[in-house]
């Protein structure tokens, strides 16, 4: 018994001497085996993936009670690029050696109670190595509680200050403890993640409720052994999984999986202390981002000695793209950007000296140096402005793009202020506008990253606005207000209020143009300080003494703040008492448009607007388009998380029939962001002086009286004021105004003097024509990085995850031309209208567009991940000669024959698994297999249109269609082909992402084909002068007239119902043929011939005839094939009765008798009925391929109609006929019925805004109508 009691006492004492609180013994040496791995792919079998793996041993030695040294040894770095289970990781010896040389150096850190802090290294160790060490030490960061088995904590880890959920479990039969830790990475405070290039894309939180494009999970599993010194981690495992897609992750995604594991190998007594040199603090365990501007994820190159490399590449790019754009060199522009980003300022100046002397090299350098994006580009531009060794146009372009791509950090914002005070900035009006507006844009981006945003950043613009108000200069006030609008700084509200009557403390009488700029300057503040903007705009909207357009603009900005239901109700209440119909019409149409909005950011506002619309509709629902209007069209798809919106605003006033201001906006909704693509506006209030008398004489029927009134008005343009702009235009991109211009009377005078018909040698056009006669050659190429959007996030391994999008364009145009004028110009340009002009020209216009999407690890030493790469090209070369005689209205064009294949348009893209490292060659593997298994079944389909080749390989998970359709002409020896090829894997999955992934190629080509005769040239001729038709044409018209009469006689013997409709058609044809007795003159004669030496030309000619009658406009086209034994012709008869009916009758084939088709459209309104538009297509005989296409369409329509909300009714209708009717059932909806021979599809109450007032006019005009033009009663 005594022995047993003694054993219990010893066991109890032993258990009390060990505990689980994590700690390390400073007198011990701990050795662990570590392995970290990350790979990227789709997670599907047989698809390529990429990844990296790092294995090593780590040794931890104590320095003091809380300080320890970590050393890494036996490092192995491996890369993977290929198909899982078919390929394996491969060692990278050179990169291993490079990383090991840094990791072998001692790294110091503090460790207390399971928490790592204050990491220190020698100064020369780069941040990438320190971050890898953070990934290792992250496995030691764990909080152990023995009093709870499930607990939550907010604690620091490599991702930031994140919420952790713990679960502990005692291991059976051992004293060890298993700890599971799950970290909520998506909601970390001070998260280790940054955005670049997204400052102007508004965050849309409502869109995130519909779905996410990124989802991340992170889990740790620990085995902790209790010891006398504390808990000892014997094994630790971490797994991080991330799903990413450009769409909604619910619809398929790219996948990233990162794992790391650490296993204790042994614990020994420390034999000797570790020696180390001076160390500096690198911060905490949280991942630290480095300046990654130069680490472009889609390329990797040696960046040593960048200046000569960049100079050589710029020269190569200029030469390769000298005549046309070379798509093979387009990726080299990204390499130049990367080299420039590591070039010091002195290197930029050296490059300028080497390249500025050559015009082509100079342009390329100025276009590309804008991507440096830090203080170096500002210093470079400062030197150029001070030296004035660039033109105003060069300075304008370079400064605009430089400021747009500049990093918006405080130091650079402060540095950029210097351009506001440089004399050269004011040397050109458009350069000065760009300087001021660009600074405002920089402030806006700065405020996106620094909250609250300091007022000092916007102070120069506030000073400009106040100073311009004191001087009373409209132009300066507008510029300052536009810049404040770009800045969107809430601190500018008080200054802006000084320009707005009714809210200003000391109101000043200002022009509507200035007030308009002041109201619009709050457009971006609306999102940052919605309450203040609501107060101001609501006050402006309710002031009935303000100009109408200012009230409407205030209403627009008010709704940019996303007002509450209560505020919308107040607006609705006031509108019911509003007397200004322009204000009512604008606001009602805006509310109606928003009520139909489906975008996430308007989901609550649309409900409020829908209620307001219903309240206002009885009183204001029938205002016509004579009044101001606002229109919005949008859509949003939850599966793709993509949508678009277009808004058009037309602001009018009671004193002017023409709009005072017209604006158009386009927005793009994409993965939780709202990008304002393009916004344009025109302000024309200066024209009211010109249109004052015109408004009285303008009838509105566009007749001769209206045109005479317009001509008389334009002759009086001198009456317009000298001190006010006649027209103003602006353009905004991404919500930022980058250009605006005023057209005043002096500008119009200069234009008129330049193009005046009797301008002499003093005219600038005269000099241009003389240059053209001597021969001109002009070439421009412009590379342009449209956007660079980057998102960085830490991974558990301490490697930076990057999601990046790059869009690079190279635009090019080349023109070579020489002209002759006979007789030559002597006195005035008016002689051109009576001379023969000949022109020889060749050239090229086109562009290449490259788009990359990268998802993976990107460091300065290595990259791995998934890369989507798209190449698009438009390449249009030309070479032709032209002869022009304006007086005789004759134009001739001669093109050389087609000798080689020319690709006009191509789009190609693919997805790759990529691996790159600084020491080895790139490894790029298409994610989808590129080879076709010869054992797979090949399905071939016969020709369809003209000539078609189709090949398809389908297996269970694969889809490889390949198609080529050509339209060829053996007359001209040329053809046009459309080629397409797709390779898809798992295309049957119901995931949108898989619809797009894989190889895709689409091309449009012009190809040479075997011609009937050797073609020397292709000749086009247009004769717009009066001429009688040739004898053959007159004979054809007489034959058709005789055939029409015979057909009409046969119709009288048929049934009444059939003859009524068909007879109507033939009577119309008879009327057309009777007009031929007067041998009408051709309005146009067009010829397209293939010329073969002295042989008779072959091709086609066409003659247009116009035979006007009372209340009816008729025209005919007769096209004939020329050459050989052919009698093929096409005859087209058209007849239009204004506001009532339009008819087209087409016949073609031998003497226009083989095939027959007719089309009609007419309005039909019976007494008491609703306005209706009816259309019908009827055919008697058509070619077999047209019939086959029609059948395919007929089979396709029901499915598409179902998706669009139509109902199908199976019933037999008139054979060989398709008819449709659209009935305006209400002010904002229509009913639609479409009848096919075998079925009918219809839908009621389709939303469609219409001018209801016009309905009453139509009903009054047709009050005596009992049947329509189709014979329907």
C-alpha angles and dihedrals in degrees: 000000000000090000092051092049090050091052091051092050091050092048092049091050091049093050091052092052095060127063142171102236104120118248144136128233109237089211094057134077117221121201122195137177112228131194127176126181137174130181137177132209144104095282092238126124121262094017123120120255136180133211149144133232130198124193127181147136120254127202124198119198127180123242098173138345092287103017126080140175123229121202129182125212141167092032119186121183119194136180132209126204119160143046118330113252090012096065133031140208114283125206121246103207097181094049090043090055092048095051094040091055089064100036093053090070115095118263121200127209141163120243125187128157095346095310127116121212144159103027112201132189139161113283097251097060108104123232093248089064092045090052091052087053089050087057090054096044090047087076089064093054105097136126116222122200119182095185094062132043095196121034142148129224139174105223141150123266134154091289096054134260100340140166113257127195116203133197121181130195131184112232113239115245092010137070091236123117127217114213124192117195124187117191123204098221096174096065104041123145112232086010117201093241134101138186126217126189095014100094094110094044106092116229111242109204092177090061090058089062088064093053146309131252094203128042124174133187126187127189133177127194119193135186109204124190118201116233137167090261091049138271114339121204107227096172133011129179129182130187125188120186126186132183118201133176135158084236133035116323088224087070099058130292149201111259134220122189122184122182133176131181134188124192125188112239099180150321121230138169113268108256098193138356120265115247119222138167133227114323135196129205117260095185134246133326092277112108113262118214120220127210098280098177091113095043097085105183099215097059140033124195140152106276098192115124094004101178100073090040092052093045092051093048093049090052090048092050092049092051096044091051097039097114104013137002113276110211091194091069098044095099089053088073089066089052090053091051090053093049091049091052091060094042115105121232091259088055091054090053090049091051090049091055091050097045107030094080094064113068094212095045091044093056093048092050095049091047092052105036089070089080093068086090101186140076092300093068091049091052090047092052091044089057092048092049092048094046091041089215093140127069122247090253092051091048092048094053096041096046093046094056095036094055091043092055097036119120106254097223121141096253093053093045089054092046093050091061090078092076090063089065103039116110093221090060089065096045091094126033095223092046089052091050090051093049093052097040093045092052089053090052090051090053090051092054090044091055090051091063100034119054124214090032113220116245089223089076093061097033096101090057092047089052091050091051094049092046093049090050090054091050093044092225109156095198093052092045092052092048094049092047092049090052090050087051090055092048094052090197114166089214090068094065094095092050093048091050089063088069095051121081115224094030099048117098090220107026117214125198103248133172120257088247092062093043089050091054090048094052093046091048087074094059095101096034086061090078096043101043106014096163095059093044091049091053093050099042093044090053091049093047093053094049103098092187092067121095112276095242092053091055091049092049090050089053090053093052091044091060091046085069090061096238122215126253089259093055092047088051091054091051090049092051093052093046090060088064096040117122100187104091092197091059091045094048093047096048095042093051090047092050090047092051093048090048088065095045117127100183116116096239090060100043094111097032092052090058092053091046091050091057091047091050092053091051094049099038098085091056105030105019095103103053110133131228090265085088132065115289142192120200130187130182122181144154136188132193118207095200092057098028085223131126144152135214132194124192128188122188123192113187119194138166136212092250097057132049091204123071116267092208135009122191134178128192132188125194133186122204112207132165096328098323134100114217117193099215105186137347125185133177141179124201116197106170090126090068093068090085089055096045096044094099094029092062091062095052097039111106100179102230093103089234129143091280092058093048091048090051090049092050092049090049094052090051088061097055091123090075091073116107120266098216100052131066116250094205132013125191133184138183129203131188124191088000092301122116108226103166139027132161138186123216111206134177093271091056091053091048091054092049093049092049091049096052100030109136095233096045110140134206090306090068116103087224089062092060091047092053091048089052090049091053090052090047128261133217120191130174136175131175124180126186112201130182097212094190141350110193118179135178121189126193133171120245126209089254092061091249120127116248112209133192109189138172123197127183116185126180132190112193121191140178131177125184126184115176143159127183139191126203120202116223093024122238114270112159114003145005089247088081088074089075092061100038135089108246122199123189132188115190143160132173149121138254125183149103143224122224120196122188126186130186114189126189116177149061116325123185134149089257105041145359134202132169147084120312129193112199126187129184122190126177136183111189119173115174120182141190124171145131124231137197119197132185110177096185093055092035094231125144128181130186127187121194124187116247119268108265104161141023115273122194108213099176134012137170121188132168141160141171121242141189103227133195123179134168133176093242102048145037121284117263113210120173124178107244091221118057111264097201125079116225107241089214092063116100116259117211117200124193128200128246119295117172114022094311126353134176117193129178128173134179116193129179131163094283103014137080120185112169119173122185140176124183121182135185107201134185119202088190096063096027093234140099143185121231133189114202127188135176130177135182117192135171124201087004090154091065114107091238120115092211092066091054089070106032117098139048115324129177128173123171140174114207140179109218135185115244134186108278128208088239131013106274118220097178143343113241126203122186131182119191112187095170123105114276140156118246116257120260092257091056094047089050091051092051091051091049092051090049091053092047091049092054092049091050091049091054091052091049091058088063093054128081119300096240095051095040093051093062099034092041089055088057094049093045088056089051090047090054090051092050093048087059088063090071087074089054095229120217118250114248093201134011116194125187129188111184136171107223118212110181112278094339123114110277121248129207138073139309128194133195125199119206128191121199112176120196136176109300090346132090114200130184135174135200123198116185121184135186112236127209135031125033099317135129098180113143140161123214122193122184120189130184127181128187108191114255090350118064146352125194134187123185117187125189127170144164129064105010088340092293107104101075134024135192134161134191131192138181126183144162114241123190123166123195108284093005130112124262111274135190116202130188133182138185117197128178132187101182128003133169118271095249091053090050090051091051090049091052091050091051090048090054092046098049100071094058094045091044090055091053090051093052100259125143121228124218117188111218138126116264134176111312120242092016141100120192134179136187131194117197121193099223097170143359093279108021142057138196119230130199123181120186122201123181092260105030147002129234122197142168131190131213098017108180109248125148112232134174098251095191087069090060091067091048091052092049091051092048091051100036091123096045115117101166133026130226093272093058092251113144 
